[in-house]
Amino acid sequence: MIAVLALLAGVLLGIVFNPTVPPELVPYLPIAVVAALDAVFGGVRAKLDGIFDDKQFVVSFISNVLVSALIVYVGDQLGVGGQLSTGVVVVLGVRIFGNVAAIRRHLFRA
């Protein structure tokens, strides 16, 4: 329940304050969001499997975002940022769909 209230508070604060992302960070925002979604779906799956650990979730969340952004940053420096961004999204997308499939199997027994 606390997580849902925190999510609602975050959405409301975002609407009220309308934050802006600095232009130099804009290329990394979509990658960070996909990495965060991967961690969230992994956390939901772990919770349903009965193996959720809050410390592991926080470390996973932060490290997913930072490593994904770092990979894209290095790719930008090497001139292949687009290709590495695509690779990161594909890898994280596969993980997200795998976690969603496991969540679906757990909830619907199908």
Residue, then its C-alpha position, 0 to 999 in steps of 0.5 A: m500500500i505504501a508503494v502505491l501511495a508513493l507512486l501516486a505522490g510522485v505522479l502528482l508532484g510531477i504534474v504540479f512541478n512539471p520538471t524538465v530534463p536537461p537536454e544533454l540527458v534526454p538521450y539517456l532517459p528512455i533507456a533509464v525508464v526501460a531499465a527501471l521497468d525491468a527492475v520493477f517487473g523483476g521485483v513483482r515476479a520475485k514477490l509473487d515467487g516469495i523470494f523478494d528482498d527489498k535491498q536486492f530490489v533497490v540495488s537492482f533498480i539503481s544498477n540497471v539504470l546506471v549500467s544501461a545509461l553508462i553503456v549508452y554513454v560509452g556508445d555515444q562516445l564511440g559513435v555507436g550510441g544508437q546501436l548500443s541503445t537498441g541493444v540495451v532496449v532489446v536485452l531489457g525488453v526480453r527480460i521484461f517480457g520474460n518477467v511478465a510471462a512468469i507473472r501471468r503464469h503465476l496469477f492465471r495459472a496459464 
